[in-house]
Amino acid sequence: MNFGYIIFFAVAFPLGPIIYWAFNILELKGDSYKFLYLSKRPFPRAGNGIGVWTDVMSFLAIVSIITNTGILVFTSNIFNLS
């Protein structure tokens, strides 16, 4: 969900990806602590990829291009002819 927010509104709030990166690092540290000290090691299984999520990420990327372009066009003074 955070990926969608960042790519949809990056043009409106350019500091967003940096803030998201910082919080993602904190979440990664917390998750690594939980995996290292609070849980058992999982049994390894082979996977064929990320499945349908490839299509979801591609769709989000295309929609984000349209959203960011719309935000740029409607918030800039491109239509102000005076």
Sequence and secondary structure as in RCSB ss.txt:
>XXXX:A:sequence
MNFGYIIFFAVAFPLGPIIYWAFNILELKGDSYKFLYLSKRPFPRAGNGIGVWTDVMSFLAIVSIITNTGILVFT
SNIFNLS
>XXXX:A:secstr
 HHHHHHHHTTT TTHHHHHHHHHHHHHHHHHHHHHHSS         SSTTHHHHHHHHHHHHHHHHHHHHHHH
SSTT   
